[in-house]
């Protein structure tokens, strides 16, 4: 074999091997398959996340390695503060600040839920945690796959004697594959190629080349043998199950949280409308009182009763409007919309009948279905496995190793790849190391036992909390229904009171009229809040008992024959 051919073998084979590496597109497809496999094990309604990512090179920034980072922090004399006129029309100014410009985006509850399940920051972050768990599992799985490797070493050595110097070029290349076993041990097969040449006399035949095929292995029999050898893989497999459950639990919690925010915004908007009706009524009362005072039917100071309450109501309305805008802006950011995007919320069309359920039924459902409780329960098994692994570390080290080599003919300087079976060599042996000092290992056993006890108590506490949540969720539904019923009766009572006063208008004082209007407004606000509380309580009941199922597009799935789909999303009959 010529020297140029040897050079090509030494340098071309590693290049070919490196060209077999997976591109990022293949990596992403592998990740998708792992996620699909794990999500499919939860339920047929669970769809794995699918994301696209930028190239790693595109994340580079010229400033990322700067040692001096600029800071914007101007001196006090460089800042500007312009005092406003205290006599300005603050109401007009506030109305201008609250008045958003631009095209209005109408949002239904279904639209909001779809947005929150696709582009909200917290959703994307939770999704990425799930994907990262899949990547970590793939890394561990690949640890136990056959893995190609190539090592090329080029060295030059020289020495002088009697003013005469020699230099030798040596090239060694090892191309092989290793396999790590889940029960412990490793097997390797490699081709070692060694070529050297005397550079000073390179024009002569002082060139040697040899190669060898090597099969070697090392296997533990006691310490490090068994499932403990693949602990990282076992934990990664289980962690991906936990991550899948956590992500699905998060999607359900996000559904309830976003729907609750939406319901509260509608409640706040209803409160503003109630306040505006009260202001209109107070304005009419003030005009009527002034007319009666001018006609001599009422004393002048009674005008101030309606006027004072009107001013108070206007101030309260401004506060409600500002609070609503703040809640709306935060809501837009949460679902992934720009803060300057104008939106209008549609009324709730979600059908949420009260559940007919006993405490024992809700408790059993929660204990059986809650994904977070299942994670806590299964982590107890992780802690038990940690104890077994710690005990394995107390065993003696007993390893066996073996090596078989098939070299080329050592008597031929340029042997190429002509292997000589007659030169076969082998070796085998066993190594026993007795545990004379295992203090640290015994301490780790005790630590793992204590952690197991902690994990068991943590599971028991989580189980009790789940029971409490389920029972509280059932009571919350009944409490909200009771409060709504009483609030509706109170509204009707105050309306009858208002109608009675309108009949005896001439004998009713402005103070009595104002008191009735205040009572009616308070009861209407209490009714709207109780209505919102009931809807949220029902959603929390379904979530707390682990019965909520969220479809990939963000809608809630029908459960047990009960269709909870928003009416705006229901197909036409």
C-alpha positions as CSV (number, residue, x, y, z in Angstrom):
1,X,0.0,0.0,0.0
2,X,1.4,3.4,-1.0
3,X,2.1,6.2,1.5
4,X,-0.4,8.5,-0.2
5,X,-3.1,5.8,0.2
6,X,-2.2,5.5,3.9
7,X,-2.6,9.3,4.2
8,X,-6.0,9.2,2.5
9,X,-7.1,6.4,4.9
10,X,-5.9,8.3,7.9
11,X,-7.6,11.6,7.0
12,X,-10.5,10.7,4.7
13,X,-12.1,8.0,7.0
14,X,-12.6,10.5,9.9
15,X,-14.1,13.0,7.5
16,X,-16.6,10.4,6.2
17,X,-17.4,9.4,9.8
18,X,-18.0,13.0,10.8
19,X,-20.2,13.5,7.8
20,X,-22.6,10.9,9.2
21,X,-23.6,13.3,12.0
22,X,-27.2,14.2,12.1
23,X,-28.3,17.6,10.9
24,X,-30.6,19.7,13.2
25,X,-33.6,18.9,11.0
26,X,-33.1,15.2,11.8
27,X,-32.7,16.1,15.5
28,X,-36.0,18.0,15.5
29,X,-37.8,15.1,13.8
30,X,-36.4,12.7,16.4
31,X,-37.6,15.0,19.2
32,X,-41.1,15.2,17.7
33,X,-41.3,11.4,17.6
34,X,-40.3,11.1,21.3
35,X,-42.8,13.7,22.3
36,X,-45.6,12.1,20.2
37,X,-44.9,8.8,21.8
38,X,-45.0,10.1,25.4
39,X,-48.0,12.4,24.9
40,X,-49.9,9.6,23.2
41,X,-49.6,7.5,26.3
42,X,-51.5,10.1,28.3
43,X,-54.6,10.3,26.1
44,X,-55.7,10.4,22.5
45,X,-56.8,14.0,23.0
46,X,-53.3,15.1,24.0
47,X,-51.3,16.4,21.2
48,X,-47.5,16.8,21.5
49,X,-46.0,20.3,21.1
50,X,-44.5,21.1,17.7
51,X,-42.1,24.0,17.5
52,X,-39.6,25.3,15.0
53,X,-36.3,26.8,16.1
54,X,-33.7,29.2,14.6
55,X,-30.3,27.9,13.5
56,X,-27.7,28.0,16.2
57,X,-25.5,30.3,14.1
58,X,-28.3,32.8,13.9
59,X,-28.3,33.4,17.7
60,X,-24.9,35.0,17.6
61,X,-24.6,38.7,18.3
62,X,-21.6,41.0,17.9
63,X,-22.2,42.3,21.4
64,X,-22.4,39.0,23.2
65,X,-18.6,38.9,24.0
66,X,-18.3,42.6,24.9
67,X,-16.4,43.1,28.2
68,X,-17.7,46.6,28.6
69,X,-21.5,46.7,28.7
70,X,-23.1,50.2,28.1
71,X,-25.6,51.4,30.7
72,X,-28.1,54.1,30.2
73,X,-28.2,56.1,33.5
74,X,-28.3,59.9,32.8
75,X,-27.3,62.4,35.5
76,X,-30.0,64.4,37.3
77,X,-29.4,67.6,35.4
78,X,-29.8,65.6,32.1
79,X,-33.4,64.5,33.1
80,X,-36.5,66.5,32.2
81,X,-39.6,66.9,34.4
82,X,-42.3,69.3,33.3
83,X,-44.9,70.2,36.0
84,X,-48.5,70.0,34.8
85,X,-51.2,72.7,35.4
86,X,-53.1,71.6,38.5
87,X,-56.2,73.5,37.1
88,X,-56.2,71.3,33.9
89,X,-59.2,69.3,32.9
90,X,-58.1,66.0,34.5
91,X,-61.2,64.2,33.4
92,X,-60.6,65.1,29.7
93,X,-57.0,64.2,30.0
94,X,-57.8,60.8,31.6
95,X,-60.4,60.1,29.0
96,X,-57.8,60.8,26.3
97,X,-55.3,58.4,28.0
98,X,-57.9,55.7,28.2
99,X,-59.0,56.1,24.6
100,X,-57.0,53.7,22.5
101,X,-56.6,54.2,18.8
102,X,-56.4,51.6,16.1
103,X,-58.5,48.7,14.8
104,X,-60.5,46.8,17.3
105,X,-59.9,43.1,17.6
106,X,-63.1,41.3,18.8
107,X,-62.4,38.4,21.1
108,X,-64.6,35.6,22.2
109,X,-63.7,33.3,25.1
110,X,-62.8,30.6,22.5
111,X,-60.5,33.0,20.6
112,X,-58.8,33.9,23.8
113,X,-58.2,30.3,24.8
114,X,-56.8,29.5,21.4
115,X,-54.4,32.4,21.6
116,X,-53.3,31.5,25.1
117,X,-52.6,27.9,23.9
118,X,-50.4,29.0,21.0
119,X,-48.6,32.3,21.8
120,X,-48.7,33.2,25.4
121,X,-45.3,33.4,27.0
122,X,-46.1,31.1,30.0
123,X,-47.5,28.5,27.6
124,X,-44.4,28.6,25.4
125,X,-42.1,28.3,28.4
126,X,-44.0,25.3,29.8
127,X,-44.0,23.7,26.3
128,X,-40.2,24.2,26.2
129,X,-39.7,22.6,29.5
130,X,-41.5,19.5,28.1
131,X,-39.3,19.6,25.0
132,X,-36.1,19.9,27.1
133,X,-37.1,16.8,29.1
134,X,-37.4,15.0,25.8
135,X,-34.0,16.2,24.7
136,X,-32.4,15.1,28.0
137,X,-34.0,11.6,27.5
138,X,-32.6,11.4,24.0
139,X,-29.1,12.3,25.3
140,X,-29.3,9.4,27.8
141,X,-30.7,7.0,25.2
142,X,-27.8,7.8,22.9
143,X,-25.4,7.1,25.7
144,X,-26.3,3.4,25.4
145,X,-26.4,3.4,21.5
146,X,-23.3,2.1,19.5
147,X,-21.2,5.2,19.1
148,X,-18.6,5.7,16.5
149,X,-15.3,7.5,17.3
150,X,-12.2,8.4,15.5
151,X,-8.9,9.6,17.0
152,X,-6.0,10.9,14.9
153,X,-2.7,11.7,16.5
154,X,0.2,13.3,14.6
155,X,3.5,13.7,16.4
156,X,7.1,14.7,15.5
157,X,10.0,13.6,17.6
158,X,13.7,14.4,17.1
159,X,17.0,13.8,18.7
160,X,20.6,14.7,18.1
161,X,23.8,12.8,18.4
162,X,27.3,14.1,17.5
163,X,25.8,17.1,15.7
164,X,23.6,14.9,13.6
165,X,19.9,15.3,14.1
166,X,17.0,13.0,13.2
167,X,13.3,13.6,13.1
168,X,10.5,11.1,13.0
169,X,7.0,11.7,11.9
170,X,4.4,9.4,13.5
171,X,0.7,9.2,12.5
172,X,-1.7,7.0,14.5
173,X,-5.4,6.8,13.7
174,X,-8.0,4.8,15.7
175,X,-11.4,4.3,14.2
176,X,-13.9,2.3,16.2
177,X,-17.3,1.9,17.8
178,X,-18.2,1.5,21.5
179,X,-21.3,0.1,23.1
180,X,-22.3,0.8,26.7
181,X,-24.8,-1.7,28.2
182,X,-27.7,-0.8,30.4
183,X,-26.8,-3.6,32.9
184,X,-23.3,-2.4,33.1
185,X,-20.1,-2.8,31.1
186,X,-18.7,-1.6,27.8
187,X,-17.6,-3.2,24.6
188,X,-15.3,-1.6,22.0
189,X,-14.1,-2.6,18.5
190,X,-11.5,-0.5,16.8
191,X,-9.0,-0.4,13.9
192,X,-5.7,1.1,14.9
193,X,-3.4,2.3,12.1
194,X,0.1,3.4,12.9
195,X,2.5,4.9,10.3
196,X,5.9,6.5,10.9
197,X,8.7,7.9,8.7
198,X,12.2,9.2,9.3
199,X,12.0,12.7,7.9
200,X,15.8,13.1,7.6
201,X,16.1,10.1,5.4
202,X,12.6,10.3,3.9
203,X,14.0,9.7,0.4
204,X,15.0,6.2,1.6
205,X,12.9,3.3,2.7
206,X,12.9,4.2,6.3
207,X,9.0,4.2,6.5
208,X,6.9,1.8,8.5
209,X,3.2,1.2,8.7
210,X,1.1,-1.3,10.7
211,X,-2.5,-1.8,11.8
212,X,-4.4,-3.9,14.2
213,X,-8.1,-4.8,14.8
214,X,-8.9,-4.8,18.5
215,X,-12.0,-6.0,20.4
216,X,-12.1,-5.2,24.1
217,X,-14.6,-5.2,26.9
218,X,-15.0,-4.5,30.6
219,X,-18.0,-5.6,32.7
220,X,-18.8,-5.2,36.4
221,X,-20.2,-8.2,38.3
222,X,-21.0,-6.6,41.7
223,X,-20.7,-2.9,42.3
224,X,-22.1,-0.9,39.3
225,X,-23.8,-3.9,37.8
226,X,-27.5,-4.2,37.1
227,X,-30.1,-1.4,36.8
228,X,-27.8,1.1,38.7
229,X,-25.6,1.2,35.6
230,X,-28.5,2.8,33.6
231,X,-29.8,5.0,36.5
232,X,-29.5,8.2,34.4
233,X,-31.5,6.6,31.5
234,X,-34.2,5.2,33.9
235,X,-34.6,8.6,35.5
236,X,-34.7,10.4,32.2
237,X,-37.4,8.1,30.9
238,X,-39.5,8.7,34.0
239,X,-38.8,12.4,34.0
240,X,-40.3,12.7,30.5
241,X,-43.5,11.0,31.8
242,X,-43.5,13.6,34.6
243,X,-42.9,16.4,32.2
244,X,-45.8,15.2,29.9
245,X,-48.1,15.1,32.9
246,X,-46.9,18.5,34.1
247,X,-47.4,20.0,30.7
248,X,-50.9,18.6,30.4
249,X,-51.8,19.7,33.9
250,X,-50.4,23.2,33.0
251,X,-52.6,23.4,29.9
252,X,-55.7,22.7,32.1
253,X,-54.6,25.2,34.7
254,X,-54.0,27.8,32.0
255,X,-57.4,27.2,30.6
256,X,-59.1,27.8,33.9
257,X,-56.8,30.8,34.7
258,X,-57.4,32.5,31.3
259,X,-61.1,31.8,31.4
260,X,-61.3,33.2,35.0
261,X,-59.4,36.4,33.9
262,X,-61.9,36.7,31.0
263,X,-64.9,36.3,33.3
264,X,-63.5,38.8,35.7
265,X,-62.9,41.3,32.9
266,X,-66.5,40.9,31.9
267,X,-67.6,41.4,35.5
268,X,-65.5,44.6,35.8
269,X,-67.1,45.8,32.6
270,X,-70.5,45.1,34.0
271,X,-69.6,47.0,37.1
272,X,-68.7,50.0,35.0
273,X,-72.0,49.8,33.1
274,X,-73.8,49.6,36.5
275,X,-71.9,52.6,37.7
276,X,-72.7,54.5,34.5
277,X,-76.4,53.8,34.9
278,X,-76.2,55.1,38.5
279,X,-74.5,58.3,37.3
280,X,-77.3,58.8,34.7
281,X,-79.9,58.3,37.4
282,X,-78.2,60.6,39.8
283,X,-77.9,63.2,37.1
284,X,-81.7,63.0,36.6
285,X,-82.2,63.2,40.3
286,X,-80.1,66.3,40.6
287,X,-82.0,68.0,37.8
288,X,-85.3,67.0,39.3
289,X,-84.2,68.2,42.8
290,X,-83.0,71.5,41.5
291,X,-86.3,72.1,39.6
292,X,-88.3,71.3,42.8
293,X,-86.0,73.6,44.9
294,X,-86.5,76.4,42.4
295,X,-90.3,75.8,42.6
296,X,-90.1,76.0,46.4
297,X,-91.1,72.4,47.0
298,X,-87.7,71.5,48.5
299,X,-85.0,73.3,50.4
300,X,-81.9,74.3,48.6
301,X,-79.5,72.2,50.6
302,X,-81.2,69.1,49.4
303,X,-79.7,69.7,46.0
304,X,-76.3,69.1,47.4
305,X,-77.3,65.5,48.5
306,X,-77.8,64.4,44.9
307,X,-74.9,66.5,43.7
308,X,-72.4,65.1,46.3
309,X,-73.4,61.6,45.4
310,X,-73.1,62.3,41.7
311,X,-69.6,63.6,42.1
312,X,-68.6,60.6,44.2
313,X,-70.1,58.3,41.6
314,X,-68.2,60.0,38.8
315,X,-64.9,59.7,40.7
316,X,-65.6,56.0,41.3
317,X,-66.4,55.5,37.6
318,X,-63.0,57.0,36.7
319,X,-61.3,54.6,39.1
320,X,-63.2,51.6,37.7
321,X,-62.3,52.5,34.1
322,X,-58.6,52.9,34.9
323,X,-58.6,49.6,36.8
324,X,-60.4,47.9,33.9
325,X,-57.8,49.2,31.4
326,X,-54.9,48.0,33.6
327,X,-56.5,44.5,33.9
328,X,-57.2,44.4,30.2
329,X,-53.6,45.4,29.3
330,X,-52.2,42.7,31.6
331,X,-54.7,40.2,30.1
332,X,-53.5,41.1,26.5
333,X,-49.9,40.6,27.5
334,X,-50.7,37.3,29.1
335,X,-52.4,35.8,26.0
336,X,-49.7,37.1,23.7
337,X,-51.2,40.2,22.2
338,X,-49.5,43.6,21.9
339,X,-50.4,45.9,24.7
340,X,-51.5,48.6,22.3
341,X,-53.9,46.3,20.5
342,X,-57.5,47.4,21.0
343,X,-59.8,44.5,21.9
344,X,-63.5,44.0,22.7
345,X,-64.7,41.0,24.7
346,X,-67.8,39.1,23.7
347,X,-70.2,37.9,26.4
348,X,-69.7,34.4,27.8
349,X,-71.5,31.7,25.9
350,X,-69.9,28.8,27.7
351,X,-72.5,26.4,29.1
352,X,-71.5,25.5,32.7
353,X,-74.3,23.7,34.5
354,X,-73.8,23.0,38.2
355,X,-72.4,19.6,38.9
356,X,-74.5,17.2,40.9
357,X,-71.8,15.4,42.9
358,X,-71.1,14.3,46.5
359,X,-67.9,14.9,48.4
360,X,-66.9,11.2,48.2
361,X,-67.3,11.2,44.4
362,X,-65.2,14.3,44.0
363,X,-62.5,13.0,46.3
364,X,-62.2,9.6,44.5
365,X,-62.1,11.3,41.1
366,X,-59.3,13.7,42.3
367,X,-57.2,10.9,43.8
368,X,-57.6,8.8,40.6
369,X,-57.2,11.4,37.9
370,X,-55.0,14.3,39.2
371,X,-51.8,14.2,37.2
372,X,-49.7,16.2,39.7
373,X,-50.6,13.6,42.4
374,X,-49.6,10.8,40.1
375,X,-46.2,12.5,39.7
376,X,-45.7,12.8,43.4
377,X,-46.7,9.2,44.0
378,X,-44.3,7.9,41.3
379,X,-41.4,10.0,42.7
380,X,-41.7,7.8,45.8
381,X,-40.6,4.9,43.6
382,X,-37.6,7.1,42.4
383,X,-36.6,7.5,46.0
384,X,-36.9,3.8,46.7
385,X,-34.6,3.1,43.7
386,X,-32.1,5.7,45.0
387,X,-31.9,3.6,48.2
388,X,-31.2,0.4,46.2
389,X,-28.6,2.3,44.2
390,X,-26.9,3.6,47.3
391,X,-26.8,0.0,48.7
392,X,-25.2,-1.2,45.5
393,X,-22.3,1.2,46.1
394,X,-21.4,-0.8,49.3
395,X,-20.6,-3.9,47.3
396,X,-17.0,-4.9,46.4
397,X,-15.7,-4.0,42.9
398,X,-15.4,-7.2,40.8
399,X,-14.8,-6.5,37.1
400,X,-13.8,-8.7,34.3
401,X,-12.0,-7.4,31.2
402,X,-10.8,-9.0,28.0
403,X,-9.0,-8.0,24.8
404,X,-8.4,-9.6,21.4
405,X,-6.1,-8.1,18.8
406,X,-5.5,-9.1,15.2
407,X,-2.4,-7.2,13.9
408,X,-0.7,-7.1,10.6
409,X,2.6,-8.9,10.1
410,X,5.2,-7.2,12.4
411,X,8.0,-8.4,10.1
412,X,6.7,-6.3,7.2
413,X,7.5,-2.6,7.4
414,X,4.6,-1.6,5.0
415,X,2.0,-4.1,6.1
416,X,-1.0,-2.2,4.8
417,X,-4.2,-3.9,5.9
418,X,-3.0,-7.5,5.4
419,X,-3.8,-9.0,8.8
420,X,-2.0,-12.1,10.0
421,X,-4.2,-14.5,12.0
422,X,-1.0,-16.2,13.2
423,X,-0.2,-13.0,15.2
424,X,-3.5,-13.0,17.1
425,X,-3.2,-12.0,20.7
426,X,-5.6,-11.9,23.6
427,X,-5.8,-11.3,27.2
428,X,-8.5,-11.7,30.0
429,X,-8.6,-11.0,33.6
430,X,-10.6,-10.2,36.7
431,X,-10.1,-7.4,39.3
432,X,-11.4,-7.6,42.8
433,X,-11.3,-4.6,45.1
434,X,-12.6,-5.1,48.6
435,X,-14.4,-2.3,50.3
436,X,-12.1,-1.4,53.2
437,X,-13.4,2.1,53.5
438,X,-17.1,2.7,52.5
439,X,-17.9,5.4,55.1
440,X,-19.1,7.9,52.4
441,X,-21.1,5.2,50.7
442,X,-22.8,4.2,54.0
443,X,-23.6,7.9,54.7
444,X,-25.2,8.1,51.2
445,X,-27.3,5.1,52.1
446,X,-28.6,6.8,55.2
447,X,-29.2,10.0,53.3
448,X,-31.2,8.2,50.6
449,X,-33.3,6.5,53.3
450,X,-34.1,9.9,54.9
451,X,-35.0,11.3,51.5
452,X,-37.3,8.4,50.9
453,X,-39.1,9.2,54.2
454,X,-39.4,12.8,53.1
455,X,-40.8,11.8,49.7
456,X,-43.4,9.5,51.4
457,X,-44.5,12.3,53.7
458,X,-44.6,14.7,50.7
459,X,-46.8,12.3,48.8
460,X,-49.1,11.9,51.9
461,X,-49.4,15.7,52.2
462,X,-50.0,16.1,48.5
463,X,-52.7,13.5,48.7
464,X,-54.4,15.2,51.6
465,X,-54.2,18.5,49.9
466,X,-55.8,17.0,46.8
467,X,-58.7,15.7,49.0
468,X,-59.1,19.2,50.5
469,X,-59.1,20.9,47.1
470,X,-61.7,18.5,45.8
471,X,-64.0,19.0,48.8
472,X,-63.5,22.7,48.8
473,X,-64.3,22.9,45.1
474,X,-67.6,21.1,45.7
475,X,-68.5,23.5,48.5
476,X,-67.4,26.5,46.4
477,X,-69.9,25.6,43.7
478,X,-72.8,25.4,46.2
479,X,-71.6,28.6,48.0
480,X,-71.5,30.5,44.7
481,X,-74.9,29.2,43.7
482,X,-76.3,30.3,47.1
483,X,-74.7,33.7,46.8
484,X,-76.0,34.2,43.3
485,X,-79.6,33.2,44.3
486,X,-79.5,35.6,47.2
487,X,-78.0,38.4,45.1
488,X,-80.6,38.0,42.5
489,X,-83.3,38.3,45.1
490,X,-81.7,41.3,46.6
491,X,-81.6,43.0,43.1
492,X,-85.3,42.3,42.7
493,X,-86.0,43.6,46.2
494,X,-84.2,46.9,45.5
495,X,-85.9,47.3,42.1
496,X,-89.3,46.9,43.8
497,X,-88.2,49.5,46.3
498,X,-87.2,51.8,43.5
499,X,-90.5,51.3,41.7
500,X,-92.4,52.0,44.9
501,X,-90.4,55.3,45.4
502,X,-91.1,56.3,41.8
503,X,-94.9,56.0,42.5
504,X,-94.6,58.2,45.6
505,X,-92.1,60.5,44.1
506,X,-93.5,63.6,45.7
507,X,-93.2,62.3,49.2
508,X,-89.8,60.7,48.9
509,X,-86.7,62.8,49.9
510,X,-83.6,62.9,47.7
511,X,-81.6,61.1,50.5
512,X,-84.0,58.2,50.3
513,X,-83.8,58.0,46.6
514,X,-79.9,58.1,46.8
515,X,-79.9,55.3,49.4
516,X,-82.1,53.1,47.2
517,X,-79.9,53.7,44.2
518,X,-76.8,52.9,46.2
519,X,-78.4,49.7,47.5
520,X,-79.5,48.7,44.0
521,X,-76.0,49.3,42.6
522,X,-74.4,47.3,45.3
523,X,-76.8,44.4,44.8
524,X,-76.3,44.4,41.0
525,X,-72.5,44.3,41.5
526,X,-72.9,41.5,44.0
527,X,-75.0,39.6,41.5
528,X,-72.5,40.0,38.7
529,X,-69.7,38.9,41.0
530,X,-71.6,35.9,42.3
531,X,-72.4,34.9,38.7
532,X,-68.7,35.1,37.8
533,X,-67.8,33.3,41.0
534,X,-70.1,30.4,40.1
535,X,-68.6,30.0,36.6
536,X,-65.1,30.1,38.0
537,X,-66.1,27.7,40.8
538,X,-67.4,25.1,38.3
539,X,-64.2,25.3,36.2
540,X,-62.1,24.9,39.4
541,X,-64.2,21.9,40.4
542,X,-63.5,20.2,37.0
543,X,-59.8,21.1,37.4
544,X,-59.5,20.1,41.0
545,X,-61.0,16.7,40.4
546,X,-58.7,16.0,37.4
547,X,-61.7,15.7,35.0
548,X,-60.8,18.6,32.7
549,X,-59.6,17.8,29.2
550,X,-58.3,20.5,26.9
551,X,-58.3,19.9,23.2
552,X,-55.2,20.9,21.1
553,X,-56.9,24.1,19.9
554,X,-57.5,25.3,23.5
555,X,-61.2,24.3,23.8
556,X,-62.4,22.2,26.7
557,X,-63.4,18.7,25.6
558,X,-66.8,17.2,26.4
559,X,-66.6,15.0,29.5
560,X,-69.0,12.2,30.5
561,X,-71.6,13.3,28.0
562,X,-71.5,16.9,29.2
563,X,-70.6,19.3,26.4
564,X,-68.8,22.3,27.8
565,X,-67.7,23.6,24.4
566,X,-68.2,27.4,24.0
567,X,-71.4,28.0,22.1
568,X,-69.6,30.2,19.5
569,X,-67.5,27.1,18.6
570,X,-70.3,24.6,18.3
571,X,-71.1,23.5,14.8
572,X,-74.2,24.7,13.1
573,X,-77.1,22.2,13.3
